[in-house]
Amino acid sequence: MENTRRYELEDPLAHFAALALNVCDILPSTKAGNNLEHQLSKNGTAFALMYGAVQAAESQTGFIHKMKCALKELRETKIHLGIIKEKPVVGTALREWNELIAIFAARISAAQKKRGK
């Protein structure tokens, strides 16, 4: 059961990363569009990949640090999505982003409390 719980974020993170890449695909081929595409594709997928490192954390401190790194990438992704929010697919991405931020923040908080005990 613990193993199942450990991987429960993989699918939502992969789905959101794919959604971020879909947003990249609709950006115009302009200097601004290309810059946003590069940044969003990088930040919008990094947290999903970082989650593998989160799962392999060897200590509670390592877990918290890696979760905070992934949370940073999620927050940067929100800024990119906010810049291009006029596109219809971005609304869906922002809703999913809010859910993922809440999950990461709650897990960090729980881990910090557990570490403090």
DSSP file (Angstrom, degrees, kcal/mol; ACC not computed):
  #  RESIDUE AA STRUCTURE BP1 BP2  ACC     N-H-->O    O-->H-N    N-H-->O    O-->H-N    TCO  KAPPA ALPHA  PHI   PSI    X-CA   Y-CA   Z-CA
    1    1 A M     >        0   0    0      0, 0.0     4,-2.2     0, 0.0     5,-0.2   0.000 360.0 360.0 360.0 -42.0    0.0    0.0    0.0
    2    2 A E  H  >  +     0   0    0      1,-0.2     4,-2.3     2,-0.2     5,-0.1   0.899 360.0  53.9 -59.2 -41.1    2.8    2.4    0.8
    3    3 A N  H  > S+     0   0    0      1,-0.2     4,-1.1     2,-0.2    -1,-0.2   0.880 107.8  50.1 -61.6 -39.2    4.4    1.7   -2.6
    4    4 A T  H >4 S+     0   0    0      1,-0.2     3,-0.5     2,-0.2     4,-0.3   0.923 111.6  47.8 -64.5 -44.6    1.1    2.7   -4.3
    5    5 A R  H >< S+     0   0    0     -4,-2.2     3,-1.3     1,-0.2     4,-0.3   0.877 104.9  61.4 -63.2 -37.5    0.8    5.9   -2.3
    6    6 A R  H 3< S+     0   0    0     -4,-2.3     3,-0.3     1,-0.3    -1,-0.2   0.821 111.4  37.2 -59.8 -33.3    4.4    6.7   -3.1
    7    7 A Y  T XX S+     0   0    0     -4,-1.1     3,-1.7    -3,-0.5     4,-0.5   0.328  82.1 108.6-102.7   7.3    3.7    6.8   -6.9
    8    8 A E  T <4 S+     0   0    0     -3,-1.3    -1,-0.2    -4,-0.3     3,-0.1   0.708  78.5  52.0 -63.1 -20.2    0.2    8.4   -6.7
    9    9 A L  T 3> S+     0   0    0     -3,-0.3     4,-2.6    -4,-0.3     5,-0.3   0.596  85.8  86.0 -89.8 -11.1    1.5   11.7   -8.2
   10   10 A E  H <> S+     0   0    0     -3,-1.7     4,-2.6     1,-0.2     5,-0.2   0.931  91.3  44.4 -57.4 -49.1    3.2   10.2  -11.2
   11   11 A D  H  X S+     0   0    0     -4,-0.5     4,-2.7     2,-0.2     5,-0.2   0.943 115.3  45.9 -65.1 -48.3    0.2   10.2  -13.4
   12   12 A P  H  > S+     0   0    0      0, 0.0     4,-2.5     0, 0.0    -1,-0.2   0.896 115.1  48.6 -61.9 -37.0   -1.1   13.7  -12.5
   13   13 A L  H  X S+     0   0    0     -4,-2.6     4,-2.5     2,-0.2    -2,-0.2   0.918 112.8  46.8 -68.0 -42.3    2.4   15.1  -12.9
   14   14 A A  H  X S+     0   0    0     -4,-2.6     4,-2.3    -5,-0.3    -1,-0.2   0.904 112.7  50.7 -64.6 -40.4    2.9   13.4  -16.3
   15   15 A H  H  X S+     0   0    0     -4,-2.7     4,-2.2    -5,-0.2    -2,-0.2   0.931 111.8  46.5 -62.7 -45.7   -0.5   14.6  -17.4
   16   16 A F  H  X S+     0   0    0     -4,-2.5     4,-2.6     2,-0.2    -2,-0.2   0.907 110.6  52.7 -64.9 -40.7    0.2   18.2  -16.4
   17   17 A A  H  X S+     0   0    0     -4,-2.5     4,-2.0     1,-0.2    -1,-0.2   0.912 110.5  48.1 -60.4 -42.0    3.6   18.1  -18.1
   18   18 A A  H  X S+     0   0    0     -4,-2.3     4,-1.9     2,-0.2    -1,-0.2   0.887 110.4  52.0 -64.6 -38.5    2.0   16.9  -21.3
   19   19 A L  H  X S+     0   0    0     -4,-2.2     4,-2.0     2,-0.2    -2,-0.2   0.902 107.4  52.1 -63.9 -41.1   -0.6   19.6  -21.0
   20   20 A A  H  X S+     0   0    0     -4,-2.6     4,-2.0    24,-0.3    -1,-0.2   0.895 108.9  50.5 -61.5 -39.6    2.2   22.2  -20.6
   21   21 A L  H  X S+     0   0    0     -4,-2.0     4,-1.8     2,-0.2    -1,-0.2   0.852 106.1  55.7 -67.4 -33.6    3.8   20.8  -23.8
   22   22 A N  H  X S+     0   0    0     -4,-1.9     4,-0.8     2,-0.2    -1,-0.2   0.894 106.4  50.8 -62.9 -38.9    0.4   21.2  -25.5
   23   23 A V  H >< S+     0   0    0     -4,-2.0     3,-1.1     1,-0.2     4,-0.5   0.919 107.1  54.2 -62.7 -42.6    0.4   24.8  -24.5
   24   24 A C  H >< S+     0   0    0     -4,-2.0     3,-1.2     1,-0.3    -2,-0.2   0.883 102.5  58.5 -57.3 -38.8    3.9   25.1  -26.0
   25   25 A D  H 3< S+     0   0    0     -4,-1.8    -1,-0.3     1,-0.2    -2,-0.2   0.736 104.7  49.8 -65.9 -23.1    2.6   23.7  -29.3
   26   26 A I  T << S+     0   0    0     -3,-1.1    -1,-0.2    -4,-0.8    -2,-0.2   0.468  84.6 109.5 -96.9  -0.4    0.1   26.5  -29.7
   27   27 A L  S <  S-     0   0    0     -3,-1.2     6,-0.0    -4,-0.5    -3,-0.0  -0.476  76.9-105.2 -73.8 146.1    2.5   29.4  -29.1
   28   28 A P        -     0   0    0      0, 0.0     2,-1.8     0, 0.0     9,-0.2  -0.306  26.4-112.3 -69.4 154.6    3.3   31.5  -32.1
   29   29 A S  S    S+     0   0    0      4,-0.1     2,-0.2     5,-0.1     3,-0.0  -0.466  77.2 118.3 -85.9  65.0    6.7   31.2  -33.8
   30   30 A T  S  > S-     0   0    0     -2,-1.8     4,-3.2     1,-0.1     5,-0.3  -0.713  82.9 -98.7-118.2 172.3    7.8   34.6  -32.8
   31   31 A K  H  > S+     0   0    0     -2,-0.2     4,-2.2     2,-0.2     5,-0.2   0.943 127.0  43.1 -58.2 -46.4   10.8   35.6  -30.6
   32   32 A A  H  > S+     0   0    0      2,-0.2     4,-2.6     1,-0.2     5,-0.2   0.926 115.4  48.7 -65.5 -44.7    8.5   36.0  -27.6
   33   33 A G  H  > S+     0   0    0      1,-0.2     4,-2.5     2,-0.2    -2,-0.2   0.904 112.2  48.7 -62.0 -42.2    6.6   32.8  -28.4
   34   34 A N  H  X S+     0   0    0     -4,-3.2     4,-2.4     2,-0.2    -1,-0.2   0.891 111.4  49.9 -65.8 -39.4    9.8   30.8  -28.9
   35   35 A N  H  X S+     0   0    0     -4,-2.2     4,-2.5    -5,-0.3     5,-0.2   0.943 113.6  44.9 -64.0 -47.4   11.2   32.2  -25.6
   36   36 A L  H  X S+     0   0    0     -4,-2.6     4,-3.1     1,-0.2     5,-0.3   0.895 111.9  53.3 -63.2 -39.5    8.0   31.3  -23.7
   37   37 A E  H  X S+     0   0    0     -4,-2.5     4,-2.5    -5,-0.2     5,-0.2   0.924 110.2  47.5 -60.9 -44.4    7.9   27.9  -25.4
   38   38 A H  H  X S+     0   0    0     -4,-2.4     4,-1.8     2,-0.2    -2,-0.2   0.949 116.6  42.3 -62.4 -49.1   11.5   27.1  -24.3
   39   39 A Q  H  X S+     0   0    0     -4,-2.5     4,-3.1     1,-0.2     5,-0.4   0.921 116.9  46.7 -65.3 -44.8   10.9   28.2  -20.7
   40   40 A L  H  X S+     0   0    0     -4,-3.1     4,-2.7     1,-0.2    -1,-0.2   0.894 111.8  50.3 -67.1 -39.7    7.5   26.5  -20.3
   41   41 A S  H  < S+     0   0    0     -4,-2.5     4,-0.4    -5,-0.3    -1,-0.2   0.872 116.1  44.0 -66.8 -33.4    8.7   23.3  -21.9
   42   42 A K  H >X S+     0   0    0     -4,-1.8     4,-1.5    -5,-0.2     3,-0.6   0.972 124.4  31.3 -73.0 -56.6   11.6   23.3  -19.5
   43   43 A N  H 3X S+     0   0    0     -4,-3.1     4,-0.9     1,-0.2    34,-0.2   0.851 114.5  61.5 -71.1 -34.4    9.9   24.3  -16.3
   44   44 A G  H 3< S+     0   0    0     -4,-2.7   -24,-0.3    -5,-0.4    -1,-0.2   0.609 116.7  29.5 -72.4 -11.6    6.6   22.6  -17.2
   45   45 A T  H <> S+     0   0    0     -3,-0.6     4,-1.7    -4,-0.4     3,-0.4   0.581 101.4  80.1-116.2 -19.3    8.2   19.2  -17.4
   46   46 A A  H  X S+     0   0    0     -4,-1.5     4,-2.8     1,-0.2     5,-0.2   0.885  89.6  53.9 -59.6 -42.3   11.0   19.5  -14.8
   47   47 A F  H  X S+     0   0    0     -4,-0.9     4,-1.2     1,-0.2    -1,-0.2   0.857 106.1  53.1 -65.5 -32.9    8.8   18.9  -11.8
   48   48 A A  H  4 S+     0   0    0     -3,-0.4     4,-0.4     2,-0.2    -1,-0.2   0.910 113.3  43.6 -66.0 -40.5    7.5   15.7  -13.2
   49   49 A L  H >X S+     0   0    0     -4,-1.7     3,-1.2     1,-0.2     4,-0.6   0.870 109.5  57.1 -70.9 -36.6   11.0   14.4  -13.7
   50   50 A M  H >X S+     0   0    0     -4,-2.8     4,-2.1     1,-0.3     3,-0.6   0.772  90.4  73.6 -64.5 -25.3   12.1   15.7  -10.3
   51   51 A Y  H 3X S+     0   0    0     -4,-1.2     4,-2.3     1,-0.3    -1,-0.3   0.811  88.5  60.6 -62.2 -27.8    9.4   13.6   -8.7
   52   52 A G  H <> S+     0   0    0     -3,-1.2     4,-1.0    -4,-0.4    -1,-0.3   0.903 105.9  46.8 -62.2 -40.1   11.6   10.6   -9.4
   53   53 A A  H << S+     0   0    0     -3,-0.6     4,-0.3    -4,-0.6    -2,-0.2   0.869 108.4  56.2 -68.1 -36.5   14.3   12.1   -7.2
   54   54 A V  H >< S+     0   0    0     -4,-2.1     3,-1.5     1,-0.2    -2,-0.2   0.934 106.2  50.4 -58.7 -45.9   11.7   12.9   -4.6
   55   55 A Q  H 3< S+     0   0    0     -4,-2.3    -1,-0.2     1,-0.3    -2,-0.2   0.773 110.7  50.0 -64.8 -25.8   10.7    9.2   -4.5
   56   56 A A  T 3< S+     0   0    0     -4,-1.0    -1,-0.3    -3,-0.2    -2,-0.2   0.353  78.0 137.6 -95.4   6.2   14.4    8.2   -4.1
   57   57 A A    <   -     0   0    0     -3,-1.5    -3,-0.1    -4,-0.3     6,-0.0  -0.250  43.9-154.1 -55.8 136.6   15.1   10.7   -1.2
   58   58 A E  S    S+     0   0    0      1,-0.0     2,-0.3     2,-0.0    -1,-0.1   0.538  71.7  22.2 -93.2  -7.7   17.2    9.0    1.4
   59   59 A S  S  > S-     0   0    0      1,-0.1     4,-2.5     0, 0.0     5,-0.1  -0.955  80.7-106.6-150.2 167.0   16.1   11.1    4.4
   60   60 A Q  H  > S+     0   0    0     -2,-0.3     4,-2.5     2,-0.2     5,-0.2   0.886 122.1  52.4 -63.5 -38.6   13.2   13.4    5.4
   61   61 A T  H  > S+     0   0    0      2,-0.2     4,-2.4     1,-0.2    -1,-0.2   0.915 110.3  47.7 -63.5 -43.3   15.5   16.4    4.9
   62   62 A G  H  > S+     0   0    0      2,-0.2     4,-2.5     1,-0.2     5,-0.2   0.900 110.9  51.8 -63.4 -41.4   16.3   15.2    1.4
   63   63 A F  H  X S+     0   0    0     -4,-2.5     4,-2.6     2,-0.2    -2,-0.2   0.937 110.9  47.2 -59.6 -48.4   12.6   14.6    0.7
   64   64 A I  H  X S+     0   0    0     -4,-2.5     4,-2.4     1,-0.2    -2,-0.2   0.922 112.6  49.6 -61.9 -44.8   11.7   18.1    1.8
   65   65 A H  H  X S+     0   0    0     -4,-2.4     4,-2.0     1,-0.2    -1,-0.2   0.931 113.2  45.3 -60.7 -46.4   14.5   19.7   -0.3
   66   66 A K  H  X S+     0   0    0     -4,-2.5     4,-2.2     1,-0.2    -1,-0.2   0.877 112.2  51.5 -67.7 -37.5   13.5   17.8   -3.4
   67   67 A M  H  X S+     0   0    0     -4,-2.6     4,-2.5    -5,-0.2    -1,-0.2   0.898 109.2  51.4 -64.2 -39.4    9.8   18.6   -2.9
   68   68 A K  H  X S+     0   0    0     -4,-2.4     4,-2.2     2,-0.2    -2,-0.2   0.885 108.4  51.6 -65.2 -37.9   10.7   22.3   -2.5
   69   69 A C  H  X S+     0   0    0     -4,-2.0     4,-1.8     2,-0.2    -2,-0.2   0.925 111.8  46.4 -63.3 -43.8   12.7   22.1   -5.8
   70   70 A A  H  X S+     0   0    0     -4,-2.2     4,-2.2     1,-0.2    -2,-0.2   0.895 110.7  53.0 -65.0 -39.7    9.8   20.6   -7.6
   71   71 A L  H  X S+     0   0    0     -4,-2.5     4,-2.5     1,-0.2    -1,-0.2   0.884 105.4  55.1 -62.6 -39.0    7.4   23.2   -6.1
   72   72 A K  H  X S+     0   0    0     -4,-2.2     4,-2.3     1,-0.2    -1,-0.2   0.918 108.4  48.2 -59.4 -44.4    9.7   26.0   -7.3
   73   73 A E  H  X S+     0   0    0     -4,-1.8     4,-2.1     1,-0.2    -2,-0.2   0.894 110.1  52.1 -64.6 -39.5    9.4   24.6  -10.9
   74   74 A L  H  X S+     0   0    0     -4,-2.2     4,-1.7     2,-0.2    -2,-0.2   0.916 110.1  48.9 -61.5 -42.4    5.6   24.4  -10.5
   75   75 A R  H  X S+     0   0    0     -4,-2.5     4,-1.5     1,-0.2    -2,-0.2   0.899 110.0  50.5 -66.4 -39.8    5.5   28.0   -9.4
   76   76 A E  H  X S+     0   0    0     -4,-2.3     4,-1.9     1,-0.2    -1,-0.2   0.886 107.0  55.8 -63.9 -37.1    7.7   29.2  -12.3
   77   77 A T  H  X S+     0   0    0     -4,-2.1     4,-2.7     1,-0.2    -1,-0.2   0.890 102.2  56.3 -61.2 -39.4    5.4   27.3  -14.6
   78   78 A K  H  X S+     0   0    0     -4,-1.7     4,-2.6     1,-0.2    -1,-0.2   0.896 104.7  52.2 -60.7 -40.0    2.4   29.3  -13.3
   79   79 A I  H  X S+     0   0    0     -4,-1.5     4,-1.8     2,-0.2    -1,-0.2   0.928 110.1  48.1 -62.7 -44.5    4.1   32.5  -14.2
   80   80 A H  H  X S+     0   0    0     -4,-1.9     4,-1.3     1,-0.2    -2,-0.2   0.926 112.9  48.1 -61.5 -44.0    4.7   31.3  -17.7
   81   81 A L  H  < S+     0   0    0     -4,-2.7    -1,-0.2     1,-0.2    -2,-0.2   0.874 108.1  55.4 -65.2 -36.0    1.1   30.2  -18.0
   82   82 A G  H >< S+     0   0    0     -4,-2.6     3,-0.9     1,-0.2    -1,-0.2   0.866 103.5  55.3 -63.3 -35.4   -0.1   33.5  -16.6
   83   83 A I  H 3< S+     0   0    0     -4,-1.8    -1,-0.2     1,-0.2    -2,-0.2   0.853 119.9  30.8 -65.2 -34.5    1.8   35.3  -19.4
   84   84 A I  T >< S+     0   0    0     -4,-1.3     3,-1.8    -3,-0.2    -1,-0.2   0.058  79.2 128.3-112.5  24.9    0.0   33.3  -22.1
   85   85 A K  T <   +     0   0    0     -3,-0.9     6,-0.2     1,-0.3    -1,-0.1   0.566  53.5  81.3 -64.6  -8.8   -3.3   32.8  -20.3
   86   86 A E  T 3  S+     0   0    0     -3,-0.2    -1,-0.3    -4,-0.1    -2,-0.1   0.736  72.2  92.1 -67.9 -20.3   -5.4   34.1  -23.2
   87   87 A K  S X> S-     0   0    0     -3,-1.8     3,-1.3     1,-0.1     4,-0.6  -0.572  83.0-129.0 -76.0 136.9   -5.1   30.8  -24.9
   88   88 A P  H >> S+     0   0    0      0, 0.0     3,-0.9     0, 0.0     4,-0.7   0.836 103.6  56.6 -57.9 -38.7   -8.0   28.4  -24.1
   89   89 A V  H 3> S+     0   0    0      1,-0.2     4,-1.7     2,-0.2     3,-0.2   0.729  93.8  70.8 -68.1 -20.1   -5.9   25.4  -23.0
   90   90 A V  H <> S+     0   0    0     -3,-1.3     4,-2.9     1,-0.2    -1,-0.2   0.848  88.2  61.8 -67.3 -33.8   -4.1   27.5  -20.4
   91   91 A G  H <X S+     0   0    0     -3,-0.9     4,-1.9    -4,-0.6    -1,-0.2   0.913 106.2  46.1 -57.5 -43.3   -7.2   27.7  -18.2
   92   92 A T  H  X S+     0   0    0     -4,-0.7     4,-2.2    -3,-0.2    -1,-0.2   0.913 112.3  50.8 -64.5 -43.5   -7.2   23.9  -17.8
   93   93 A A  H  X S+     0   0    0     -4,-1.7     4,-2.5     1,-0.2    -2,-0.2   0.899 109.0  51.3 -62.5 -41.0   -3.5   23.9  -17.2
   94   94 A L  H  X S+     0   0    0     -4,-2.9     4,-2.2     2,-0.2    -1,-0.2   0.885 108.6  51.2 -65.5 -38.5   -3.9   26.6  -14.5
   95   95 A R  H  X S+     0   0    0     -4,-1.9     4,-1.6     2,-0.2    -2,-0.2   0.939 113.3  44.4 -62.9 -46.0   -6.6   24.6  -12.7
   96   96 A E  H  X S+     0   0    0     -4,-2.2     4,-2.3     1,-0.2    -2,-0.2   0.877 109.8  56.7 -66.7 -36.0   -4.4   21.5  -12.6
   97   97 A W  H  X S+     0   0    0     -4,-2.5     4,-2.7     1,-0.2     5,-0.2   0.928 104.2  52.9 -59.0 -45.6   -1.5   23.6  -11.5
   98   98 A N  H  X S+     0   0    0     -4,-2.2     4,-2.0     1,-0.2    -1,-0.2   0.894 109.5  49.0 -58.2 -41.1   -3.4   24.9   -8.5
   99   99 A E  H  X S+     0   0    0     -4,-1.6     4,-1.9     2,-0.2    -1,-0.2   0.917 112.3  47.5 -64.9 -43.5   -4.2   21.3   -7.5
  100  100 A L  H  X S+     0   0    0     -4,-2.3     4,-2.7     2,-0.2     5,-0.2   0.896 109.5  53.0 -67.0 -40.1   -0.6   20.2   -7.8
  101  101 A I  H  X S+     0   0    0     -4,-2.7     4,-2.8     1,-0.2     5,-0.2   0.932 109.2  50.0 -58.8 -45.9    0.7   23.2   -5.8
  102  102 A A  H  X S+     0   0    0     -4,-2.0     4,-2.2    -5,-0.2    -1,-0.2   0.898 111.6  48.4 -61.1 -41.3   -1.7   22.4   -3.0
  103  103 A I  H  X S+     0   0    0     -4,-1.9     4,-2.3     2,-0.2    -2,-0.2   0.939 113.9  45.3 -65.3 -47.2   -0.5   18.7   -3.0
  104  104 A F  H  X S+     0   0    0     -4,-2.7     4,-2.4     1,-0.2     5,-0.2   0.924 113.6  49.2 -63.9 -44.4    3.2   19.6   -2.9
  105  105 A A  H  X S+     0   0    0     -4,-2.8     4,-2.3    -5,-0.2    -1,-0.2   0.905 112.2  48.8 -62.0 -41.6    2.7   22.3   -0.3
  106  106 A A  H  X S+     0   0    0     -4,-2.2     4,-2.6    -5,-0.2    -1,-0.2   0.897 111.5  49.2 -65.5 -40.3    0.7   19.9    2.0
  107  107 A R  H  X S+     0   0    0     -4,-2.3     4,-2.5     2,-0.2    -2,-0.2   0.899 111.2  49.2 -67.8 -39.6    3.3   17.1    1.6
  108  108 A I  H  X S+     0   0    0     -4,-2.4     4,-2.6     2,-0.2    -2,-0.2   0.942 112.7  48.2 -63.1 -46.1    6.2   19.5    2.4
  109  109 A S  H  X S+     0   0    0     -4,-2.3     4,-2.2     1,-0.2    -2,-0.2   0.921 112.8  47.6 -59.9 -45.8    4.3   20.7    5.5
  110  110 A A  H  X S+     0   0    0     -4,-2.6     4,-2.4     1,-0.2    -1,-0.2   0.898 112.5  49.4 -63.3 -40.6    3.5   17.1    6.6
  111  111 A A  H  X S+     0   0    0     -4,-2.5     4,-2.5     2,-0.2    -2,-0.2   0.891 110.1  50.7 -67.1 -39.1    7.1   16.1    6.1
  112  112 A Q  H  X S+     0   0    0     -4,-2.6     4,-1.8     2,-0.2    -1,-0.2   0.899 111.7  47.7 -65.5 -39.7    8.4   19.0    8.1
  113  113 A K  H  X S+     0   0    0     -4,-2.2     4,-0.7     2,-0.2    -2,-0.2   0.913 112.8  49.0 -65.0 -42.3    6.1   18.2   10.9
  114  114 A K  H >< S+     0   0    0     -4,-2.4     3,-0.7     1,-0.2    -2,-0.2   0.891 110.4  50.8 -64.2 -40.0    7.1   14.6   10.8
  115  115 A R  H 3< S+     0   0    0     -4,-2.5    -1,-0.2     1,-0.2    -2,-0.2   0.862 105.9  56.8 -65.5 -35.2   10.8   15.5   10.8
  116  116 A G  H 3<        0   0    0     -4,-1.8    -1,-0.2     1,-0.3    -2,-0.2   0.669 360.0 360.0 -71.1 -17.1   10.2   17.8   13.8
  117  117 A K    <<        0   0    0     -3,-0.7    -1,-0.3    -4,-0.7    -2,-0.2   0.476 360.0 360.0 -78.8 360.0    8.8   14.9   16.0
